[in-house]
């Protein structure tokens, strides 16, 4: 899809930035009422830029329930006591072709979003990111990186840097290259014959957000 917009001389960042700006403006809207799918509906309809984007939004209610709406291959992980206790699943038409919200009439809408929820506890850590994170960083690397930082901003930067480093490493056997092989994409047979395989990260936009659940009295 990015190639398509590039051919039309469209800046692909404009649509995603406006979509998220509209979502931010509408978080407190009465019609949204802590429903992330309705938030996507209203933000999408209010976005006038040309383009398309994968998107994930999450809204935390006072009772501790985190409601999530996801279109495409952005993702979210909940870490509790050093283990991932919840993960979203990507939506794809086929390998490397995710669902997207778009400025075009034909395409995915808020109705196509996968809507999930998870009950959070004090101390839980939420890691959200674009596929540039999850295509390049394994879950166990996310856990080990998070264990090194108490500051969520520093943790987010560390994960983004790790994802970037992996994305430019042609020898790293990334989540992306591993999935590609399972879908039938690999090096030519003669390279396999000498023990080679498809490796490398995926060059992509990388967005990382990290948050932690704290008690209101500690804020």
N, C-alpha and C positions, 0 to 999 in steps of 0.2 A: 504493500500500500504506500509506503514511503517513496518508492520509485515512481509510482503514479503521480504523487503530488509534486515530486521534484521535476517530472516531465512537464507539469503545468506551471512550474515556477512558483509553487505555493510553499511558504514557510510552514513546515509541519508542526512547529512548536506553538503557533498562534492558537490553533483549535484547542489543544490540550490545556494551555495556560488559561484561556478564557473559560473553558469548561470547569476547571478547578476554582477559578475566581468566582464564577456564578454559584458553584456548590458551597463555597465558603460563605457567600452572602446569604444563602438560603437555609443555612443550618438551623436558624431559629424560627423559620417559617411555620405558621400554625398548621398548614396542610401537610408539611413534612412530618412533624410530630414523631421524631426519632425513627422514621422509616427510611433507610438508606436507598431503597428502590425508588421511592417517591422523590427523594432528593436528586437521584440521577435523572428522573423524568423531567423535573422542573429545570435543572441545570442544563440538560441537553437541549430542551426546547428554547431556552433563553440564550443559547450560544449561536452567534451569527457568523463566526469565522469559518472559512473553508478548510476542510481537512478531516482527520479521523484520529482516534486515540483509544487505546485500552484504558481501563479505569477501574479503580477500587476505592470504595468509601466505607468507613466504619463509624458507627455512632454508639457511644457508651451511655447507657441509661443509669440512673441513680441506683437501681437495684443490682448493678454489676453485670448486666447483660450487654455484651458487645454484639451489635447487629451489623452484618457485613453484606454489601452488594458488590459483585465483581463481574465485569465484562472483559473477557480476554485473559491475558497471561500475567497481569500483575498479581501479587500474592501477599499473604499475611501469615505470620507464624506467631503463636503464643507460647512463650517459654515459661515454665514453672519449675522451680527448683532444679534447674540445669537440664530439663528435658522439654522437648517440643510436645505439647499436649493438644495442639490444634493446628491444622494447616488447611488453607484453601487449595482448590484444584483449578488448574488453568482450563480455559475454554479455547479450543482450536477447531477450525474447519478441517485442517490437516496440518502436518508437521510444519512449524514455523509460520503458520498463517492463523493468527489469533482472531477471535471475535473483536469487533471494535464499534464504538459509537462513531457516527460520521455525520458530516453536513449533507450527505446525499440522502435522497428520499428512500432509496432501497438500501437496506442494511439492518444492523442490529439496533434494538431499542432497549429501554429500561426493562421491558418484559423478558428480554433474553438474559438478564443478569442472573447469576447464581446467588441466591440469598441464603445466608447461614447465620447462626448465632452461637455464641459460646459464653458461658457464665465465668466471669473473671474473679480472681481473688487478689487481695492485697499482696503486693510483691511480684505479681505477674509482669512479664515484659512482652510488649507487642512490637514485632518487627514487620513493617510494611515496605514493599518495594516494587519497582518495575521489574520486568523480566531481565533487565540488565544485571540485576542482583542475583536472581534465582537461577539464571542460566549459567552463571559463573561461580557461584559459591554454594557448596554443599551445606545441608542442614547442620552437620556436625561442625563445620567451620563457623557457622553462625553462632552456635552454642559456645564454642571455645572462645570466639572473639568477644561475645557478650560478657563472658566470665572475667574478662580482663579489664572491664570498664564499669565504673559506678555512675559515670555521667552519661546520660542517654545521647547527648549531642556528640560527645567524643566517640561513643560506640557507633553511631550512625556514620560518622566520618571514616572510622576504621573499616567498617563493612563496605562502604563505597570505594575506598582505596583498594581493599582486597579484591573486590569485583573488577575494578579497572585493571589491576595487575594481572589477574587471571585472564581477562579478556584479550590481553595482548601477548599472552604466552602460548605459542603454537604447540608446545610440548605438554601443556597441562591437560589432563584428561578431565574435562569439565562436565558438569551436568548436561550441558548442551550437546557436547560431542558424544557423550554416552547415550543420550536419547536418540541422537541422529543415527547411531549405529543400530539401535534396536528397531528403527524405522526403515532400515535398509540402505542408509547412506554410509559409504565407507570408501577407503582407498581402493584402487584397482587390485584385481586378484593377484597380480604378480608382486605387489607390495605386501599383501597379506602373506604370500608364500614365504617372504623373508622376515616375517614377524612384525610387520608394521600395521598400524591401525589409524583410523581417523582420530585426531586429538585436536586440542586447541579450545580457547574460550570463544565467546561471541562478542564482537565489537558492537556496542549498543548504548543507548542512553541509559544512565544509571541513576535511579532515584531511591533514596533510603530514608525512612522515617522510623524512629525508635521512641517508644513511650513506655512508661512504667506506671502501674496502678498503685496509687498511694491513698492513704486515708485523708479525708477532707481536713481533719484537724492538723495534719502535718504540712499542709500547703501554706 
